[in-house]
Amino acid sequence: MIAVKSDSVRTRILEIAREVARAIEEGRFPRLEYPPSSQSNIEFVEGVGYVFKPRVFSEISGSRVKSVKTLAAVLYGLSRALDHLENGLTMTKRDFYYLHKVERLKGTLFPKDQSETDARIVLMELILGMPREAFSITSDPRGWIYGDIELVDRSGRAIRADRVGEMGYSVPPRPENIRFRRIGVKAVIAVEKVGPAKNMIELGIPEEYGVAIAILKGQPSRSMRRFLRMLSEEGVPIAVLTDLSPWSLRIAATVVYNSIRSAHIPDLATPEARFIGIHTDDVEEGFFKDYQFALEPLTPADLKAAQDNVNLPNLQGEFWQRENRWFLRRKKKAELEIFKAMSPSAKKLKELFVSYLREKLSEGLGVTI
Amino acid sequence: MSNNIFEIERISASDFFYRNRSLAGFDNPVKATYTIVRELVENALDACELAGRPPKIMVVLREEGPSGGDGSSVYRIRVIDNGIGLSEEEIPEAFGSVFASSKYRLVQSRGTFGLGGTMAILYGQITTNKPFRVVSAKDGRLAHEFVMKIDIENNRPVIISERRVSSVKGPLTLVEFWFEGKYRRARRKIVEYLQQTAMVTPYADLLFIDPDGMVFLFTRSTDEMPPPPREAKFHPKGVDMELLRRLIKSTRSRTLLGFLSSSFQRVGRKTAREVLKLAGLPEDANPKSLSDEDLSKLFSALRTYDRFLPPDASVLSPLGPRLFEAGISKELHPEFIKAVQRTPSVVEGHPFIVETAIAYGGEIRPQGEVQLYRFANRIPLLYDVSSDVSYLVAKRIDWTNYGLKSLEEEPIALFVHIVSTKIPFKTVGKEYIANKPEVAREIELGLRECARALKAYLFRKRRAEMLRMRYEIMRRYYELIAEIVEELTGERPPVENLLGKIRR
């Protein structure tokens, strides 16, 4: 991602406003063209992930009743963004929603609910060709990293990610401003769930084995994905550790390939990252083979997700589909908490974690711990 | 003009009256009150149209006191019109005997039984035993007043007093008498009747003052009157055996050939010869000496012969789309009105013309039921709507084809007017029209033509509405766009020019 300076955002917004003004002055209905994030503009490239390639363009035409509202909405959204930008203020999606709940927009853009204004943020991204953070809308900052990594972020302070509390460094909304000063870890293990990740930290694994633990807390946020990509670009091997479930397949694939929803935002995929489990092999004949009694049944929603996975572009690879077929066949899932079912003591738990990670990091990334 | 007139002429008028109380509309005090008003108003309208003058009719009904035990009251009714008027000599005969005006003629007329108000007067006399009063004068003449009774036994007038009224000049006819009735329960029907009469008589002024002092005024909206109906001879397909017998009795022809060619329309000497050949009767036979058998032969020959030209429709006097629309509009104030006059057609040997209209919106509101107004020879039909052919036709049309949800849910009223020398009523009560395919077809075609006009109107209206809303939306958003662009660039773009380009 090219870090967009606010100056060029400002230029771009004013350009759009002037274009609209010029059309009106010349007696033309103004129109805005943009590449929609539709299938035809998204390509899935193995080894790279989703790539946004604008081929088809949509038009917001000021001559049609249906799109004149969208035109006004985009202009209004851009004007608010510019105002925030110029005053060094950020806003959340919720803030953006509230910026529409104002007296002057009654009878025009006053929203029914937040989904209306959320959709306009995506539209603004597509029109400007910039991620929302560039025009001062921040995504939910979610995700932490714990380990021997020293960095400087927008606060200007040097921070060590294993010296800032029990969860580590909280990844900020706009990680592209971060500069790495020193990276003392052999690998980063991105863990889907908070509980097991915290256990690894509490057991001292990062310090003892020279790894960093990244806590995703479910589907990773954009900022977390961007941050992992940056670490990967620094040469750090990235491993992804999740449940064995239809949802977790998607989480792993999102880290590696990006997602359709944010396909128009570049630099969110980390193609070099490796998904290190839990794999079906681990359950059937590997690490967990004697613990099948601890598997959970799939819920109806889980099963539906597995059925949908059959058609997801970023899960079309042989590996992903083989994994997914297992859900459809066995109707079971394995959660990371299965380590607890295997360990009568804390000491045993640490051994299990370490032996699993040792095997998987070596196998997947050639990293020895 | 109805043919049973000729039969009953042999019995006494009061016998006939008693036997036919219900079909004459006097079956109970409520219905009798309604029928009296109706008969007198129709009589008055006919008198005015005969004079070619826009009618001005005033009806005053006053309660004079209670009557017997059944809750009835005694009322005095007075009806004044500016019709043709009667001379001093004509008055006693015109009002003092029943059926005085019957003739052998074929004409489109209002009167249900052709008896006019005389039945009403007779009812009044029977229920109160009071004489009636008539004041009348032709145009520009001085009026005469008669106080009379009807000698029921002998069917002739009994004059009680008579005088010249020097203070009143014609044209004018005033009829006043007492009767036993029940007004309050008849009121709704009476007012409905008057309003609907006003719809099909837009050139009439009608004033009604009821026993409670309420004044109902229906003002005319035009001076234009439809041409008066002409009289014509009967069409051979339109006679029955009894009428044929009557026609023979009154003919002056000495031969059957002469009788046929002079008594019927569409029958010349050539046609008459063919009919007689078909009947196997000699052309020179004297019609008055026909045996019953010969008469039957003649009658069935008239029935069988299939080359008569259709009956002459020029005797009919429809209202015409313009007057029909004017009448409906002045009473109901719709936003849209369309009336259609169909070409003449024939049912049972009688010509008829159907006129239809559709009114939409304005002061018409959805009623949750079909709003259907029916008229026959310019009289409203107020009873048995759901049995009427017009109702059946209205129900079988798919109104969604015309951009309407349904008749029940829309602000729409339908109007069907049939004029004929013999309206094909279904029953003796003469309140609804039979489901004859010929009639149903004409009604359907007429209503559909009106509906097409309504559809086009609604389309234009909805389109205009759509354009207006579209403009309003564009205006609001461009105002906002102008504001935002001004905030961003410092200059307000001239959106007014752009808005001027939007179709409104």
Contacts between the chains, C-beta under 8 A, distances in Angstrom:
chain1	res1	chain2	res2	distance
A	13	B	488	7.0
A	14	B	488	6.2
A	14	B	489	6.8
A	17	B	484	7.6
A	17	B	485	5.2
A	17	B	488	4.0
A	17	B	489	5.2
A	18	B	489	5.9
A	20	B	481	6.8
A	20	B	485	5.8
A	20	B	493	7.2
A	21	B	485	5.1
A	21	B	489	5.8
A	21	B	491	6.7
A	21	B	493	4.3
A	24	B	478	8.0
A	24	B	481	7.9
A	24	B	482	7.8
A	24	B	485	7.8
A	24	B	493	3.9
A	24	B	494	6.5
A	24	B	495	5.8
A	24	B	497	7.5
A	24	B	498	5.5
A	25	B	493	5.9
A	25	B	494	6.4
A	27	B	497	5.6
A	27	B	498	6.4
A	27	B	501	6.9
A	28	B	498	8.0
A	29	B	498	6.6
A	30	B	481	7.9
A	62	B	478	7.9
A	62	B	481	7.8
A	65	B	470	5.1
A	65	B	473	5.2
A	65	B	474	6.5
A	68	B	473	7.0
A	68	B	474	5.9
A	68	B	477	4.5
A	68	B	478	7.3
A	69	B	473	7.8
A	69	B	477	5.9
A	71	B	477	7.3
A	71	B	481	6.7
A	72	B	477	4.6
A	72	B	480	5.0
A	72	B	481	5.1
A	72	B	484	7.2
A	75	B	481	5.9
A	75	B	484	4.6
A	75	B	485	6.7
A	75	B	488	7.6
A	76	B	480	7.3
A	76	B	484	5.5
A	78	B	488	7.6
A	79	B	484	5.1
A	79	B	487	5.6
A	79	B	488	5.5
A	82	B	488	7.0
A	104	B	480	7.8
A	104	B	483	7.9
A	105	B	480	7.7
A	107	B	476	6.3
A	108	B	476	5.6
A	108	B	477	6.2
A	108	B	480	5.3
A	109	B	480	7.3
